[in-house]
Amino acid sequence: MPRSSPRPDGATRRAGRKKDPQIDQAVLRATLDMLEEAGYAGTSISAVASRTGVYRPAIYRRWPSKQHLVAEAVASVLGQEPTPDTGDLRADLLTGLGTLVDAFTSTSVSRILPALVADLAHRPMLRREFLDAVFQSRRASTARRLRAAAERGDIRPDFDMEFVLDALAAPVYYRALFGHGPVTPAVTEQSVDLVLASLQPR
């Protein structure tokens, strides 16, 4: 099958995608293992192909570049619907942010995220796809819980949603990116409690 042609920004559409979910999962798992062992710079499609026994053309049909492959591997770890809706907003927010803590402390995501973000800066279309797949979907999940809490009267309704979403997750991402402090459940509790204090009904 011919490979799809490149787009102007270097991204391509993935031809023949998702024909064999088992191959997809094996390649993503191998990619995460490679990232853990060799880091972002040491991970390559050739190495992943060798580890999985999947031919390189089959991988390229699914992921046209290393950046596409690593971006989806990271997305598979971070998840897209992290915040549940139990009716207890604080508990739900802690659960949602807790998935970030788990990902950043139990996998190599926090170590490779800076290099991936730097690479995505030069690939605007892939960057947009990655943000939509990971960050925007996670934010939408949390936004729905905040709106439901506002409708119940648990928090005031007149708040800046985008700022609140930023404020909730920023300390975790900041520490993961710069490594100046540990990413711990205590950080998520401080973030959630600080934000909820500002959202108390007047």
C-alpha positions as CSV (number, residue, x, y, z in Angstrom):
1,M,0.0,0.0,0.0
2,P,1.5,3.4,-0.9
3,R,2.4,5.7,1.9
4,S,0.3,8.9,2.2
5,S,1.9,12.1,0.9
6,P,3.3,14.6,3.4
7,R,1.3,17.7,4.3
8,P,3.0,21.2,4.2
9,D,3.8,21.2,7.9
10,G,5.3,17.7,7.8
11,A,2.3,15.8,9.1
12,T,0.6,13.1,7.1
13,R,-2.7,11.3,7.2
14,R,-2.3,7.7,8.4
15,A,-3.3,5.4,5.6
16,G,-4.5,2.0,6.5
17,R,-4.9,2.9,10.2
18,K,-6.3,0.5,12.8
19,K,-6.5,-2.6,10.6
20,D,-5.2,-4.8,13.3
21,P,-5.7,-3.6,16.9
22,Q,-3.3,-6.2,18.2
23,I,-0.5,-4.8,16.1
24,D,-1.4,-1.3,17.3
25,Q,-1.3,-2.3,20.9
26,A,2.0,-4.2,20.6
27,V,3.7,-1.3,18.8
28,L,2.4,1.2,21.4
29,R,3.5,-1.0,24.3
30,A,7.0,-1.5,22.7
31,T,7.2,2.3,22.1
32,L,6.5,3.0,25.8
33,D,9.1,0.3,26.8
34,M,11.7,1.9,24.5
35,L,11.0,5.4,25.9
36,E,11.5,4.0,29.4
37,E,14.8,2.3,28.5
38,A,16.4,4.7,25.9
39,G,14.5,8.0,26.3
40,Y,13.0,10.1,23.5
41,A,16.2,10.5,21.5
42,G,17.0,6.8,21.7
43,T,13.6,5.7,20.5
44,S,13.1,5.0,16.8
45,I,10.6,3.3,14.5
46,S,13.3,0.9,13.4
47,A,14.0,-0.1,17.0
48,V,10.3,-0.6,17.7
49,A,9.9,-2.7,14.6
50,S,12.8,-4.9,15.6
51,R,11.4,-5.4,19.1
52,T,7.8,-6.2,18.0
53,G,8.7,-8.1,14.8
54,V,6.3,-5.8,12.9
55,Y,7.7,-4.6,9.5
56,R,8.6,-1.0,9.4
57,P,6.2,-0.3,6.4
58,A,3.3,-1.6,8.6
59,I,4.2,0.8,11.3
60,Y,4.6,3.7,8.9
61,R,1.2,3.0,7.5
62,R,-0.2,3.6,11.0
63,W,2.2,6.3,12.2
64,P,4.0,8.3,9.5
65,S,6.8,9.5,11.9
66,K,8.4,8.9,15.2
67,Q,6.6,12.0,16.5
68,H,3.2,10.5,15.6
69,L,4.0,7.2,17.3
70,V,5.3,8.7,20.5
71,A,2.4,11.2,20.7
72,E,-0.1,8.4,20.5
73,A,1.8,6.3,23.0
74,V,1.8,9.2,25.5
75,A,-2.0,9.7,24.8
76,S,-2.6,6.1,25.6
77,V,-1.0,6.5,29.0
78,L,-2.6,9.8,30.0
79,G,-6.1,8.9,29.0
80,Q,-8.9,11.0,27.7
81,E,-11.8,10.8,30.2
82,P,-10.0,11.0,33.6
83,T,-12.6,12.8,35.7
84,P,-15.6,10.8,37.0
85,D,-18.9,12.2,38.0
86,T,-19.8,10.8,41.4
87,G,-21.5,14.0,42.7
88,D,-18.5,14.7,45.0
89,L,-16.6,17.4,43.0
90,R,-13.5,17.4,45.2
91,A,-13.1,13.6,45.0
92,D,-13.8,13.7,41.2
93,L,-11.1,16.3,40.6
94,L,-8.6,14.4,42.8
95,T,-9.3,11.3,40.8
96,G,-8.8,13.1,37.5
97,L,-5.6,14.8,38.5
98,G,-4.5,11.6,40.1
99,T,-4.3,10.0,36.6
100,L,-1.6,12.5,35.7
101,V,0.3,11.8,38.9
102,D,0.2,8.1,38.1
103,A,1.3,8.6,34.5
104,F,4.2,10.9,35.5
105,T,5.5,8.8,38.4
106,S,5.0,5.2,37.0
107,T,6.0,5.7,33.4
108,S,8.6,7.7,31.4
109,V,6.1,10.3,30.2
110,S,7.4,13.1,32.4
111,R,11.0,12.5,31.2
112,I,10.1,12.5,27.5
113,L,7.4,15.1,27.5
114,P,9.7,18.1,27.2
115,A,11.4,16.6,24.1
116,L,8.1,15.7,22.5
117,V,6.6,19.2,23.1
118,A,9.7,20.7,21.5
119,D,9.4,18.5,18.5
120,L,5.7,19.2,18.2
121,A,6.4,22.9,18.1
122,H,7.8,22.4,14.6
123,R,4.8,20.3,13.4
124,P,1.7,22.5,14.0
125,M,-0.8,20.1,12.6
126,L,0.5,17.2,14.7
127,R,0.7,19.4,17.7
128,R,-3.0,20.3,17.2
129,E,-3.9,16.7,16.9
130,F,-2.0,15.8,20.0
131,L,-3.6,18.6,22.0
132,D,-7.0,17.6,20.8
133,A,-6.4,13.9,21.6
134,V,-4.9,14.4,25.1
135,F,-5.2,17.8,26.7
136,Q,-8.5,19.1,25.2
137,S,-10.3,15.8,25.9
138,R,-9.1,15.7,29.4
139,R,-10.0,19.3,30.0
140,A,-13.5,18.7,28.5
141,S,-14.0,15.8,31.0
142,T,-13.2,18.1,33.9
143,A,-15.2,21.0,32.5
144,R,-18.3,18.8,32.4
145,R,-17.9,18.0,36.1
146,L,-17.4,21.6,37.0
147,R,-20.5,22.7,35.1
148,A,-22.5,19.9,36.8
149,A,-21.3,21.1,40.2
150,A,-22.2,24.7,39.4
151,E,-25.7,23.5,38.4
152,R,-26.1,21.7,41.7
153,G,-25.0,24.9,43.5
154,D,-21.8,23.3,44.9
155,I,-19.7,26.1,43.3
156,R,-20.5,29.5,42.0
157,P,-21.4,29.6,38.3
158,D,-19.6,32.8,37.4
159,F,-16.0,31.6,36.9
160,D,-13.5,31.6,34.1
161,M,-13.6,27.9,33.0
162,E,-10.3,28.0,31.0
163,F,-8.5,29.6,33.9
164,V,-9.8,27.1,36.4
165,L,-8.8,24.2,34.2
166,D,-5.3,25.7,33.8
167,A,-5.1,26.3,37.6
168,L,-6.0,22.7,38.5
169,A,-3.5,21.0,36.4
170,A,-0.7,23.5,36.0
171,P,1.3,22.6,39.1
172,V,1.5,18.9,38.1
173,Y,2.5,19.7,34.5
174,Y,5.0,22.4,35.7
175,R,6.7,20.0,38.0
176,A,6.7,17.2,35.4
177,L,8.2,19.5,32.7
178,F,10.9,21.2,34.8
179,G,11.5,18.6,37.5
180,H,12.1,21.2,40.2
181,G,9.9,19.3,42.7
182,P,8.2,15.9,43.1
183,V,4.9,15.1,41.5
184,T,2.8,13.7,44.3
185,P,-0.8,13.3,45.4
186,A,-0.2,16.1,47.9
187,V,0.4,18.5,45.0
188,T,-3.0,17.5,43.5
189,E,-4.7,18.0,46.8
190,Q,-3.2,21.5,47.2
191,S,-4.2,22.4,43.6
192,V,-7.8,21.2,44.0
193,D,-8.4,22.7,47.4
194,L,-7.0,26.1,46.3
195,V,-9.2,26.2,43.3
196,L,-12.3,25.0,45.2
197,A,-11.7,27.7,47.8
198,S,-11.9,30.3,45.1
199,L,-15.2,28.8,43.7
200,Q,-17.2,28.8,46.9
201,P,-20.7,30.1,46.4
202,R,-21.1,33.7,47.4
